Amino acid sequence: MLPDEVYKRRPNHNNTPESIILIVANYIVFAVAMQLFAACTKINSFFWVTLAALALYNFFNIRKYRADYGKAQIIAYVISIAGMFLLFFLLRSRELSC
């Protein structure tokens, strides 16, 4: 049996760090925006609007949870941004039938 303190430690057992939630949200929004607005040869302007909104969301989220972002979280965030650039060029380089 587990002691009661384990369940009282965090409300709703919400143990996922905000940095991981931000990275996952970035990839989901980016992948959906790529499929909807940048799948053909021409990149739609709504793709850039979506990326601007995502950047604004990232700015305010990092500013709100500044205490939770240590050196390891910042490195993971920068690597995830680099991964999104790589994913963009990888998905744009393949043959598409529009």
C-alpha positions in Angstrom: 0.0 0.0 0.0 1.2 3.5 -0.8 1.1 6.2 1.8 -1.4 9.0 1.5 1.3 11.6 1.1 2.0 10.3 -2.4 -1.4 11.3 -3.6 -1.4 14.6 -1.8 1.9 15.7 -3.4 0.4 17.0 -6.6 -3.2 17.7 -7.2 -4.9 15.6 -9.9 -1.6 13.6 -10.3 -0.5 16.3 -12.7 3.2 15.3 -12.9 4.0 16.3 -16.4 6.4 19.3 -16.5 5.3 22.4 -18.4 8.3 22.2 -20.7 7.3 18.7 -21.9 3.7 19.9 -22.5 5.0 22.9 -24.5 7.2 20.7 -26.7 4.4 18.3 -27.4 2.0 21.1 -28.1 4.5 22.7 -30.5 5.0 19.5 -32.5 1.2 18.8 -32.7 0.4 22.4 -33.9 3.3 22.4 -36.3 2.4 19.0 -37.8 -1.2 20.0 -38.3 -0.3 23.3 -39.8 2.2 21.6 -42.1 -0.5 19.2 -43.4 -3.2 21.9 -43.8 -1.3 24.9 -45.1 2.1 23.8 -46.4 1.5 20.4 -48.0 1.6 21.6 -51.7 4.3 23.5 -53.6 3.0 26.9 -52.4 3.0 27.7 -48.7 -0.2 29.3 -47.6 0.0 32.5 -45.5 -2.1 30.9 -42.8 0.9 28.7 -42.1 3.0 31.7 -41.1 0.1 33.1 -39.1 -0.1 29.8 -37.2 3.6 29.8 -36.6 3.4 33.4 -35.3 0.6 32.4 -32.9 2.7 29.4 -31.8 5.7 31.6 -31.2 3.5 34.0 -29.1 2.1 31.1 -27.1 5.7 29.9 -26.5 6.8 33.3 -25.3 4.0 33.7 -22.8 4.2 30.1 -21.6 7.9 30.3 -21.0 7.5 33.7 -19.3 4.7 32.3 -17.1 6.6 29.2 -16.0 10.1 30.8 -15.9 11.0 29.1 -12.6 10.4 25.6 -14.1 12.9 26.1 -17.0 16.3 25.1 -15.9 19.3 24.5 -18.1 18.2 21.0 -19.2 14.7 22.2 -20.1 16.1 25.1 -22.2 18.4 22.6 -24.0 15.5 20.3 -24.7 13.4 23.2 -26.0 16.1 24.4 -28.4 16.7 20.8 -29.7 12.9 20.5 -30.2 12.9 23.8 -32.2 15.8 22.5 -34.3 13.8 19.3 -34.8 10.8 21.2 -36.1 13.1 23.0 -38.7 14.4 19.6 -39.8 10.9 18.2 -40.0 9.8 21.2 -42.1 12.5 20.6 -44.6 12.1 16.9 -44.6 8.3 17.1 -45.3 8.8 19.8 -47.9 11.4 17.9 -49.9 9.2 14.8 -50.7 7.1 14.4 -53.8 3.5 15.6 -53.3 0.4 15.2 -55.4 -1.8 18.2 -54.9 
